[in-house]
């Protein structure tokens, strides 16, 4: 994680046009849900809700993400029945989970998407 994200940080810091390596981003996607689970703000509103997250790339898939007073849980599954779905490419998901960018495309309830995206500390 450090090599992929921190090399992006260095290029960002020196003002170069750049992108996150697709290989690094695809490798890191499964870990972003874990990062989100452990970076929920202590002051977050944990009133229960479920949204969908879709990711493109080699680790492409659809995930159901649930928030409750027990924290965040996730599982692979269909998202068409959910009120909000956030679509990410692999790099956008990684950089959003690390708090480097505000990425993704939200479909459905925009307020719920923003609520989800603002639950987490930036690391």
C-alpha positions as CSV (number, residue, x, y, z in Angstrom):
1,X,0.0,0.0,0.0
2,X,2.7,2.4,1.0
3,X,4.7,2.1,-2.2
4,X,1.6,2.6,-4.5
5,X,0.0,5.5,-2.5
6,X,3.1,7.3,-1.3
7,X,4.7,7.3,-4.7
8,X,1.5,9.0,-5.8
9,X,1.9,11.4,-2.9
10,X,5.4,12.3,-4.0
11,X,4.4,13.1,-7.5
12,X,1.4,15.1,-6.2
13,X,3.7,17.0,-3.9
14,X,6.1,18.1,-6.6
15,X,3.3,19.1,-8.9
16,X,3.8,16.6,-11.7
17,X,0.9,15.4,-13.8
18,X,0.5,11.7,-12.8
19,X,-1.7,8.8,-12.2
20,X,-1.8,5.8,-9.8
21,X,-0.5,2.7,-11.4
22,X,-3.3,0.4,-12.5
23,X,-1.4,-2.7,-11.2
24,X,-1.0,-1.1,-7.8
25,X,-4.7,0.1,-7.7
26,X,-6.1,-3.3,-8.7
27,X,-4.0,-5.0,-6.1
28,X,-5.1,-2.6,-3.3
29,X,-8.9,-2.6,-4.0
30,X,-9.8,-5.5,-1.7
31,X,-8.0,-3.8,1.2
32,X,-9.9,-0.5,0.9
33,X,-13.0,-1.9,2.5
34,X,-10.9,-2.9,5.5
35,X,-9.3,0.6,5.7
36,X,-12.8,2.1,5.7
37,X,-13.9,-0.3,8.5
38,X,-11.2,0.9,10.7
39,X,-11.2,4.6,10.0
40,X,-14.8,5.5,10.8
41,X,-14.9,8.8,12.7
42,X,-15.8,8.5,16.4
43,X,-18.4,11.2,15.9
44,X,-20.0,9.6,12.9
45,X,-23.7,9.2,12.6
46,X,-24.1,5.4,12.6
47,X,-27.8,5.3,12.0
48,X,-28.2,2.2,9.9
49,X,-28.1,2.3,6.1
50,X,-26.8,0.2,3.2
51,X,-25.3,1.5,-0.1
52,X,-23.7,-0.2,-3.1
53,X,-20.1,0.2,-4.2
54,X,-19.0,-0.9,-7.6
55,X,-15.4,-1.1,-8.8
56,X,-14.0,-1.6,-12.2
57,X,-10.6,-3.2,-13.0
58,X,-9.2,-6.6,-12.4
59,X,-10.9,-6.8,-9.0
60,X,-14.1,-5.5,-10.4
61,X,-17.3,-6.3,-8.6
62,X,-20.3,-5.0,-6.7
63,X,-20.4,-4.8,-3.0
64,X,-23.2,-4.1,-0.4
65,X,-21.8,-1.9,2.4
66,X,-23.8,-1.6,5.6
67,X,-23.3,1.0,8.3
68,X,-24.7,0.5,11.9
69,X,-23.8,1.1,15.5
70,X,-21.6,-1.9,15.1
71,X,-19.5,-0.2,12.4
72,X,-19.2,-1.1,8.8
73,X,-19.7,-4.5,7.1
74,X,-19.5,-5.4,3.5
75,X,-20.2,-8.4,1.2
76,X,-20.1,-9.0,-2.5
77,X,-23.6,-8.8,-4.1
78,X,-26.1,-7.1,-6.3
79,X,-26.6,-3.4,-5.7
80,X,-29.5,-2.6,-8.0
81,X,-32.1,-2.6,-5.1
82,X,-30.1,-0.1,-3.0
83,X,-30.9,3.7,-2.7
84,X,-27.4,4.7,-3.5
85,X,-24.5,3.2,-5.5
86,X,-21.1,4.7,-5.8
87,X,-19.1,3.7,-8.9
88,X,-15.3,3.7,-8.7
89,X,-12.4,2.8,-11.0
90,X,-9.7,1.0,-9.0
91,X,-7.5,4.1,-8.7
92,X,-10.3,6.4,-7.7
93,X,-11.4,4.0,-4.9
94,X,-7.9,3.7,-3.5
95,X,-7.2,7.4,-3.5
96,X,-10.7,8.1,-2.1
97,X,-10.3,5.5,0.7
98,X,-6.9,7.0,1.6
99,X,-8.5,10.5,1.6
100,X,-6.3,11.8,-1.2
101,X,-9.1,12.7,-3.6
102,X,-12.9,12.9,-3.6
103,X,-13.7,10.3,-6.3
104,X,-16.4,8.1,-7.5
105,X,-19.7,8.7,-9.3
106,X,-22.8,8.5,-7.1
107,X,-26.2,7.2,-8.4
108,X,-29.4,7.6,-6.4
109,X,-29.6,9.5,-3.1
110,X,-26.7,12.0,-3.2
111,X,-27.1,12.9,0.4
112,X,-26.6,9.3,1.4
113,X,-23.6,9.0,-0.8
114,X,-22.1,12.1,0.9
115,X,-23.0,10.7,4.3
116,X,-21.0,7.6,3.5
117,X,-18.0,9.4,2.0
118,X,-17.8,11.7,5.0
119,X,-17.8,8.9,7.7
120,X,-14.1,8.3,7.5
121,X,-10.8,9.9,8.7
122,X,-8.4,10.7,5.9
123,X,-5.2,8.7,6.4
